[in-house]
């Protein structure tokens, strides 16, 4: 073994044996353990302080290299939280050598020191989130802020006990959320809007099944109402998805939102007209005939098809922007993009198709659509619930 490595190996053993209390370690003890003369230690390392600094850096470098958490099933923000907690737990469990390392990094400021390596790991996870140009500096603020709290932990003990893991974890959760998560509100909105959309699709499905057996004005008007709510809730869902799209996918996310807004506007006009003007027959009969949605080929019927074609466009681009972190997310992305096929429905009114008596064909087609879109809503709700960690 190289003599320099032997000296460092012995010193690292002593640091661990003394729990980082380097005041108890002497050059004489190091020389005795290594079975060498004191002069060799001074020759290779100049001083005990320099030797201790190098050994501490090596200890912590080894911890950093092995501290990447097993986070395959976690969302990016949860991966970041886990990584930060592992690092800060090490500070609390190895306070003496951690102080040496941090203070040395602050004074020396080397590009590849342990603080920089830890910052690089934090930035790696943070960059997978939807972020701006300040992501690196936010990650730097996070690590240096936590280091400062650690170094001055005795002064803050009345307000915050750094050595209480529950308090540490809560602090880290809050800091990461505020710096990188945009707070929980966005994801709660995403969860609620997805759940509302799922409920609207489920009610619409029930109304369609009823329509197979009997014509019912109540279920028909209920269908109009829930489809209007569905359009609003989808816009909210698409907006939340866009908040977490990576920068290189932001155009796809924004296109999804824009198409969703146009879809919702058209659908709101079509169905609100059915629930007001058509229901109460408040206009001339000829105008009413053009407004009546149930008349295939009517103006509002064609607008309805345009609206749902735009919904398909919206889901397609939203799917392209979605960042997948689990099997459920991958299934969601696949369903969203595949739903884009339904954009062809907007082409139906402009193609020279022969007029046919559809019977229940249109209703059955809509039932099929509901069975396709309902899992999209459910998986979206699961996605946002996992992300927001709703309890």
C-alpha positions, 0 to 999 in steps of 0.5 A, a space after each residue: 500500500 502507498 505510504 500516503 494512503 496508509 496514513 490516510 487510512 489509519 487517520 480515517 479509522 481514528 476519526 471514526 473511532 473518536 466520532 469525529 472528535 479530532 482533538 483526541 487524535 495526535 500525530 504520534 497516535 497516527 504514526 504509531 498505528 501506521 508504524 511509521 515515523 512522525 517525519 513521514 506524516 509531516 513530509 506528506 501532509 505538512 500538518 495534522 490539520 491538513 491531513 484531517 481535512 483530506 481524510 474528512 473530505 474522503 469520508 464524506 465523498 464516500 458517503 455522497 457516492 453511496 447516498 443516491 436514494 432508491 427512488 425509482 418509484 418516486 416523483 421528481 420532487 420526492 426524489 429531491 426531498 429524499 436526497 436532501 434528507 439523506 445528506 442532512 441526516 449525515 450532518 446530524 449523525 456525524 456533526 464533528 467531521 461534517 463541521 470540518 468539511 463544511 468549514 473547509 469547503 467555505 474557506 477553500 471553495 474548491 470546484 470538486 469539494 463535497 459541498 459542490 458534489 452535494 449541490 450537483 446531486 440536488 441540482 440533478 433532481 431539481 432540474 427534472 422538475 419544471 423550473 426556470 433559469 434560477 434552478 441552480 441558485 435555488 439548489 445552492 440556496 437550499 444546501 447553504 441554508 441547511 449548512 448554516 442552520 446546522 453550524 448554528 444549530 445551538 443558537 436556534 435550539 429554542 425555535 428549531 431542534 436540528 437533531 430532531 429528525 421529525 423537525 428536520 424532515 418537516 423543514 426540508 419538505 417545506 423548503 423544497 416545496 417552496 423552492 421547487 414545488 410551487 407549493 401544494 396548491 397547484 397539485 391539489 387543484 390538479 387532483 380536484 379537477 381530475 376527480 371532478 372530470 372523472 365524476 362528470 364522465 361517470 355521470 355522462 356514461 350513466 346518462 348514455 346507458 339510460 338513453 339506450 333504453 328510454 328518451 329522458 329529458 332529465 338525463 339529457 339535460 344532465 348530460 349537457 350540464 356534466 359535459 360543460 363541467 367536464 370541459 372546465 375541469 379539463 382546462 384546469 387539469 391541463 393548466 396544472 400539467 403545464 406548470 410542471 412541464 420541462 422547458 423543452 416541452 413547454 410549447 407542447 404543454 401550452 398548445 394543450 392548454 390553448 386547445 383545451 380553452 377553445 374546446 371548453 369555450 365551444 362546449 360551454 356555448 353549445 350546452 349552455 344554449 341547450 340548457 337555456 334557449 333551447 330548453 325554454 324555447 325563447 327564440 323563433 322556431 326556425 332559429 331554435 331548429 339551428 340551435 337544437 343540438 339533437 338535430 344531427 348536422 345542425 350548427 351547434 351539433 357541428 360545433 360540438 364535434 369541433 369542440 371534442 376534436 379540439 379536446 383530442 388535440 389538447 390531450 395529445 399535446 398534454 400527453 407529449 409534455 407529461 414527464 413519466 416517473 411510474 408505470 401509472 404515469 406511463 399508462 396515463 401518457 399513452 392514453 392521453 396521446 392515443 386520445 388524440 386520434 379522436 380529433 377526426 370527429 371534427 372532420 365529420 361535418 366537412 366530409 361528404 358523408 351520406 346521411 344515415 339513420 344512426 339509431 343508437 350508434 352515436 350513443 354507443 360510440 359515446 359510451 365507448 369514448 367514456 370508457 376510454 376517457 374515464 381512466 385518463 381522469 382516474 390516472 390524472 387524479 392518482 398522479 396529482 395525489 401522489 405528487 401532492 401527498 394528500 393525507 
